[in-house]
Every structure is written in C-alpha cells, then in structure tokens.
Amino acid sequence: MRRTRRGMLITGGVLLVGLALAWFAVRNHEAIHTLVGMDTVLGWITHGAALLILAGGVALLAGGVFGSAPQDDPE
C-alpha cells in the first residue's frame, strides 16, 4: 500500500509540474499571448493558477520522495 501511495504521489506531482511548465511554454505563442498576456486580467489569473499548480505538483513530489512511512499502531 505504501508503494502504491508513493507512486501515485510522484506520478501526480510529475503530471502537475509538467502541466504548469507546458502552460508557461504555450502561453508565449502569438495566438494565445494576445488573450493571456500579462497585461490582461485573464493573463494574471491564468499565471496565478499555473503557479499554484506548480506548487501543488512540487508538494506532491516532495511528499512522494521524502515522505516518511506511516506508523502502525499496536493494538
């Protein structure tokens, strides 16, 4: 169970970080930049959302890589 949870945390983290980095790369294309440039409200909202997604992905990765094993309570 621990390996499954750890694998899911790492996979989810990698996917979220990849999504944020892909957005940072795609948003600079000319067609998209006119809608979501940093000079528009929508640009600031999407940039903030991408930063939150990046932070969440890094947190999941940290939990999967550096997380401790759950302690079993003796009954």
N, C-alpha and C positions, 0 to 999 in steps of 0.2 A: 504494500500500500504506500509506503514511504517513497519508493522509487517512482511509482506512478504519479504521485503528487509532485514530486520534484521535477519529473519530466514534463508535466503539464505546466508548471510554473515557468520553466525555462522556455518551452515552446511558445507559450503565451507572451512572454517577455520579448522573445525574438520577433514574433509577429508584430507586436505593437511598436517596437523600435523600428522595424523595417517599414511599417506603415507611415510613421512620422517622418523618417528620412526620405521616403518616396514622395511624400507630400511636399517637403522642403525642396526637392528637386523639380517636381512638376509645376509648382506654383510660379516658377520663374519663366515659364514658356509664355510667349507673347499673347496667345489667345486667352489664357487663364489669368495672366498678370493684370489685364485691364479690369477684371472683375474683383480680384482678391489681392490687389496691390496694397502696400502698407499705407497708402493714402486714402483708403476707404474703411468704413466701419466693418464691412464684411471681411476685409483683409485682417483687421485686428482680431476679430472673433475667431477666424479660422487659424490664425497664428497662435492665439492663446490655447485653442483646443489641441493643436498639434503639440504644443509644449506640454500640456497636461497628459496627452497620450504618450509622449516620450518619457515623461517622469514615471508614469504608471508602468511602462514597459521595463524601465531600469529597475524599479522597485520589485517587479515580479522576477526579473533576472537575479537580483540580489537575494531575494528570498529563496529561489531555487538553488543557487550556487552556494550561498553562505548560511542557509537556514540550518538550525540545529534539529536533531531528531526529537520527535515528541517523546516525552517521558511516560512510561507505563505506570499507572498507579497500582500498587499491590493491594489486593482486597483481602 
